[in-house]
């Protein structure tokens, strides 16, 4: 059993990952409005405080971050920055602030999505964020201290998300939650490093 800091366990992807990992590990949930510890990951100083409260840990899982869905012509500097500052830099700062705190053979697992590979109308902000995160994970993997690992799970639209988001993803295959669960287990419990685990 390892101690996992889990950011964003209340969303559909987060719930799937939590259902799998909490069966075998000690999971501390972090959220803006719910969780064992409250924290807004868009603020680096808040992340630092969160790590101080939680103490030593063996793995960090993040399924957090927001993007703005809107047609390209309606996107603005501010709306595109929302995805970059929240979903991208929020998750990146979890890694940067956690590097000196993570146990010797620990791991960071971030979350993106399908839209940088298979875009949809009004999904440019999400595609931008997902692509940036993929680049970060691959680049960071060769620079993190020896023994540490950095990976990312990149799922398509989950079957349980159909009611809320299905209209935004015409023609996309729906992904069973069980497959997403296994992807997070592979990143946390396996030995891969620098990988984007695609679940479609």
LINDA-V714341 format. One record per backbone hydrogen bond with DSSP energy under -0.5 kcal/mol. NH is the residue of the N-H (numbers start at 1). CO is the residue of the C=O. Records with the same first field share a line. If there is no record, write none. Layout:
NH: CO  CO
This chain:
4: 2  26
5: 59
6: 4  28
7: 5  61
8: 6  30
11: 8
15: 11
16: 12
17: 13
18: 14
19: 15
20: 16
21: 17
22: 18
23: 20
24: 21
25: 21
26: 2
27: 25
28: 4  26
29: 27
30: 6
31: 37
36: 29
37: 29
39: 31
41: 39
43: 40
44: 42
46: 43
47: 43
48: 44
49: 45
50: 46
51: 47
52: 48
53: 49
54: 50
55: 51
57: 101
58: 3
59: 3
60: 107
61: 5
62: 109
63: 7
69: 67
70: 68  122
74: 71
75: 71  72
80: 76
81: 77
82: 78
83: 79
84: 80
85: 81
86: 82
87: 66  83
88: 83
89: 84
90: 86
91: 87
92: 88
93: 89
94: 90
95: 91
96: 92
97: 93
98: 94
99: 95
101: 98
102: 98
103: 57
106: 103
107: 58
108: 149
109: 60
110: 151
112: 153
114: 155
117: 114
118: 114
123: 120
127: 123
128: 124
129: 125
130: 126
131: 127
132: 128
133: 129
134: 130
135: 131
136: 132
137: 133
138: 134
139: 135
140: 136
141: 137
142: 138  139
143: 140
144: 140
148: 145
149: 106
151: 108
152: 195
153: 110
154: 197
156: 199
159: 175
161: 158
162: 159
165: 161
166: 161  162
168: 165
169: 165  166
172: 169
175: 157
176: 174
179: 176
180: 176
181: 177
182: 178
183: 179
184: 180
185: 181
186: 182
187: 183
188: 184
189: 185
190: 185  186
194: 150
197: 152  195
198: 196
199: 154
200: 198
